Amino acid sequence: MSTQDGSPLPGMPESLPEIVPASVRAQLLATEHWSLLASRSTTQAEVLTRISMFLTFTSASLVSVALVGQATKFSDMFILLAVIVLGIDVLIGFLTQVRVLNVGTEDLMYVVAMNRLRAAYVELDPGVAPYLMAAYHDDEAGADRTYFFLGRRSTLSHVAGSSMVFINTANMALIAILLGLLASLLGANTITAIIFGAVCGLAYFTASSIHGYRQYRAAWQGFTPISPTPPGGS
């Protein structure tokens, strides 16, 4: 600690020791590790709450539309109301999808950061390496191992079971129904409206999936690891 002109405060040593004890480094690394764990847990809890809120709102709104449909005998006014309500559902679903995609990147960020900290642990004490099941390499291979370190898991299984694909599928269904109703409201027959809605829904799902993949690749392309996985893996 020093004064504004850079000189040390009275009673303070002129310079700090150049070599920080290993115990101090371990404490600093552990503090940062716990901070990352807490941030990751908070982020995951927040996005799960957002998804639950979206599903609750959507199910409640669809039930309301069904009740109105029974009361109006599914007249043209009902279709107009259904389009408005579904439009709101799609908007909320899209905002939820944006947050889910961002959280996916943030979660990857936390995993990579903790992998880097484990590399520092191994540097302090190489003997702990065999006991770390999660990876201590801060590259893509290291992140994959940390996400699942009991053997290998297919990319298809990991992606298909992700929150991103889940929310994409929910939004795909809402968009298909909404655009199908719009086509019906504009005079299209039932078959045409169904086909139009299904094609638009699938197109949205495909575009969203491609966008998510590109964002994932961009995250790695803009990142430089300092402890990459050695050839052959470890």
C-alpha positions as CSV (number, residue, x, y, z in Angstrom):
1,M,0.0,0.0,0.0
2,S,1.4,3.5,-0.9
3,T,0.5,7.2,-1.0
4,Q,-0.6,8.9,-4.2
5,D,3.0,9.7,-5.2
6,G,3.8,6.0,-5.0
7,S,5.9,6.1,-1.8
8,P,5.1,3.5,0.9
9,L,3.0,4.5,3.8
10,P,4.8,5.1,7.2
11,G,5.5,1.8,8.9
12,M,5.0,-0.2,5.7
13,P,7.9,-2.1,4.0
14,E,9.3,-0.5,0.9
15,S,8.4,-3.6,-1.2
16,L,6.4,-6.7,-0.9
17,P,8.1,-10.1,-1.0
18,E,8.6,-11.1,-4.6
19,I,7.8,-14.8,-3.9
20,V,4.3,-15.3,-2.6
21,P,4.1,-18.4,-0.3
22,A,2.3,-21.4,-1.8
23,S,-0.2,-21.3,1.0
24,V,-1.2,-17.8,0.2
25,R,-1.6,-18.6,-3.5
26,A,-3.8,-21.6,-2.6
27,Q,-6.0,-19.4,-0.4
28,L,-6.4,-16.8,-3.2
29,L,-7.2,-19.4,-5.8
30,A,-9.7,-21.1,-3.5
31,T,-11.4,-17.8,-2.9
32,E,-11.8,-17.2,-6.6
33,H,-13.0,-20.8,-7.1
34,W,-15.8,-20.4,-4.6
35,S,-16.7,-17.1,-6.1
36,L,-17.1,-18.8,-9.5
37,L,-19.1,-21.6,-8.1
38,A,-21.5,-19.2,-6.4
39,S,-21.9,-17.2,-9.6
40,R,-22.5,-20.3,-11.7
41,S,-25.1,-21.6,-9.2
42,T,-26.9,-18.3,-9.2
43,T,-27.0,-18.0,-12.9
44,Q,-28.3,-21.6,-13.3
45,A,-31.0,-20.9,-10.8
46,E,-32.0,-17.7,-12.5
47,V,-32.4,-19.2,-15.9
48,L,-34.4,-22.2,-14.6
49,T,-36.7,-19.7,-12.9
50,R,-37.1,-17.8,-16.2
51,I,-38.0,-21.0,-18.0
52,S,-40.5,-22.0,-15.4
53,M,-42.1,-18.6,-15.6
54,F,-42.4,-18.8,-19.3
55,L,-44.0,-22.3,-19.2
56,T,-46.4,-21.2,-16.5
57,F,-47.4,-18.1,-18.4
58,T,-47.8,-20.0,-21.7
59,S,-49.9,-22.8,-20.2
60,A,-52.1,-20.3,-18.4
61,S,-52.7,-18.3,-21.5
62,L,-53.5,-21.3,-23.6
63,V,-56.0,-22.5,-21.0
64,S,-57.6,-19.0,-21.1
65,V,-57.8,-19.1,-24.9
66,A,-59.5,-22.5,-24.8
67,L,-62.1,-21.2,-22.3
68,V,-62.7,-18.1,-24.5
69,G,-63.0,-20.4,-27.5
70,Q,-65.8,-22.5,-25.8
71,A,-67.6,-19.3,-24.9
72,T,-67.4,-17.8,-28.4
73,K,-67.9,-21.1,-30.2
74,F,-64.6,-20.7,-31.9
75,S,-65.7,-17.7,-34.0
76,D,-63.4,-15.4,-36.0
77,M,-63.1,-13.2,-32.9
78,F,-61.7,-16.2,-31.1
79,I,-59.0,-16.7,-33.7
80,L,-58.0,-13.0,-33.5
81,L,-57.8,-13.3,-29.7
82,A,-55.7,-16.5,-30.0
83,V,-53.3,-14.8,-32.4
84,I,-52.8,-11.9,-30.0
85,V,-52.2,-14.1,-27.0
86,L,-49.9,-16.4,-28.9
87,G,-48.0,-13.4,-30.1
88,I,-47.4,-12.4,-26.5
89,D,-46.3,-16.0,-25.7
90,V,-43.9,-16.0,-28.6
91,L,-42.4,-12.7,-27.5
92,I,-41.8,-13.9,-24.0
93,G,-40.5,-17.2,-25.3
94,F,-38.0,-15.4,-27.6
95,L,-36.8,-13.3,-24.7
96,T,-36.4,-16.4,-22.6
97,Q,-34.5,-18.1,-25.4
98,V,-32.1,-15.2,-25.6
99,R,-31.4,-15.5,-21.9
100,V,-31.0,-19.3,-22.1
101,L,-28.4,-18.9,-24.9
102,N,-26.5,-16.2,-22.9
103,V,-26.5,-18.4,-19.8
104,G,-25.1,-21.3,-21.9
105,T,-22.1,-19.1,-22.8
106,E,-21.8,-17.9,-19.3
107,D,-21.8,-21.4,-17.9
108,L,-19.0,-22.3,-20.3
109,M,-17.2,-19.3,-19.1
110,Y,-17.3,-20.4,-15.5
111,V,-16.3,-24.0,-16.4
112,V,-13.2,-22.7,-18.3
113,A,-12.3,-20.3,-15.5
114,M,-12.5,-23.1,-12.9
115,N,-10.4,-25.4,-15.2
116,R,-7.8,-22.7,-15.2
117,L,-7.8,-22.6,-11.4
118,R,-7.3,-26.4,-11.2
119,A,-4.3,-26.0,-13.5
120,A,-2.9,-23.6,-10.9
121,Y,-3.6,-26.2,-8.2
122,V,-1.7,-28.8,-10.1
123,E,1.1,-26.3,-10.6
124,L,1.3,-25.8,-6.8
125,D,1.1,-29.5,-6.1
126,P,1.4,-31.9,-9.1
127,G,0.5,-34.8,-6.8
128,V,-3.1,-33.8,-6.7
129,A,-3.6,-34.3,-10.5
130,P,-4.6,-38.0,-10.3
131,Y,-7.4,-37.0,-7.8
132,L,-9.0,-34.3,-10.0
133,M,-11.8,-35.9,-12.1
134,A,-12.8,-32.6,-13.6
135,A,-10.3,-31.3,-16.1
136,Y,-7.5,-28.8,-15.4
137,H,-7.0,-27.7,-19.0
138,D,-8.8,-24.5,-20.1
139,D,-9.5,-25.4,-23.7
140,E,-12.5,-26.9,-25.4
141,A,-11.3,-30.5,-24.7
142,G,-10.9,-29.6,-21.1
143,A,-14.4,-28.1,-20.9
144,D,-15.9,-31.2,-22.5
145,R,-14.2,-33.4,-19.9
146,T,-15.4,-31.2,-17.0
147,Y,-19.0,-31.4,-18.3
148,F,-18.8,-35.2,-18.3
149,F,-15.8,-37.0,-16.9
150,L,-17.2,-40.5,-16.7
151,G,-16.1,-41.7,-20.1
152,R,-17.4,-40.2,-23.3
153,R,-20.8,-38.9,-24.1
154,S,-22.0,-38.2,-27.6
155,T,-22.4,-34.6,-28.7
156,L,-25.9,-35.4,-29.9
157,S,-27.0,-36.5,-26.5
158,H,-25.5,-33.4,-24.8
159,V,-27.1,-31.0,-27.3
160,A,-30.5,-32.7,-27.5
161,G,-30.9,-32.7,-23.8
162,S,-29.8,-29.1,-23.3
163,S,-32.1,-26.3,-22.1
164,M,-31.3,-24.5,-25.4
165,V,-32.9,-27.2,-27.5
166,F,-35.8,-27.4,-25.1
167,I,-36.7,-23.7,-25.3
168,N,-36.1,-23.8,-29.1
169,T,-38.6,-26.6,-29.4
170,A,-41.2,-24.8,-27.2
171,N,-40.9,-21.6,-29.3
172,M,-41.0,-23.6,-32.5
173,A,-44.4,-25.1,-31.5
174,L,-45.8,-21.6,-30.5
175,I,-44.6,-20.0,-33.7
176,A,-46.0,-22.9,-35.8
177,I,-49.4,-22.5,-34.1
178,L,-49.4,-18.7,-34.3
179,L,-48.5,-18.5,-38.0
180,G,-50.9,-21.3,-38.8
181,L,-53.7,-19.3,-37.1
182,L,-52.6,-16.1,-39.0
183,A,-52.8,-18.0,-42.3
184,S,-56.3,-19.3,-41.4
185,L,-57.4,-15.8,-40.4
186,L,-56.2,-14.5,-43.8
187,G,-58.3,-17.1,-45.6
188,A,-56.1,-20.1,-46.0
189,N,-57.7,-23.5,-45.8
190,T,-56.9,-25.9,-42.9
191,I,-54.3,-28.0,-44.7
192,T,-52.5,-25.0,-46.1
193,A,-52.4,-23.3,-42.7
194,I,-51.0,-26.4,-41.0
195,I,-48.3,-26.9,-43.6
196,F,-47.4,-23.2,-43.5
197,G,-47.2,-23.1,-39.7
198,A,-45.1,-26.3,-39.6
199,V,-42.6,-25.1,-42.2
200,C,-42.2,-21.8,-40.4
201,G,-41.7,-23.5,-37.1
202,L,-39.1,-25.8,-38.4
203,A,-37.3,-22.9,-40.1
204,Y,-37.2,-21.0,-36.8
205,F,-35.8,-24.0,-35.0
206,T,-33.1,-24.6,-37.6
207,A,-32.1,-20.9,-37.6
208,S,-32.0,-20.8,-33.8
209,S,-29.9,-23.9,-33.6
210,I,-27.4,-22.6,-36.2
211,H,-27.2,-19.3,-34.3
212,G,-26.5,-21.0,-31.1
213,Y,-23.8,-23.2,-32.6
214,R,-22.2,-20.1,-34.2
215,Q,-22.2,-18.3,-30.9
216,Y,-20.6,-21.3,-29.2
217,R,-17.8,-21.5,-31.9
218,A,-17.3,-17.7,-31.7
219,A,-16.7,-18.0,-27.9
220,W,-13.8,-20.5,-28.5
221,Q,-12.4,-18.6,-31.5
222,G,-12.0,-15.5,-29.4
223,F,-10.4,-17.3,-26.4
224,T,-6.7,-18.2,-25.9
225,P,-6.1,-21.0,-23.3
226,I,-3.0,-20.9,-21.1
227,S,-3.1,-24.6,-20.1
228,P,-4.3,-26.5,-23.2
229,T,-4.8,-30.2,-23.2
230,P,-1.6,-32.0,-24.3
231,P,-1.6,-34.2,-27.4
232,G,-3.3,-37.5,-26.6
233,G,-5.4,-35.9,-23.8
234,S,-5.0,-36.0,-20.1
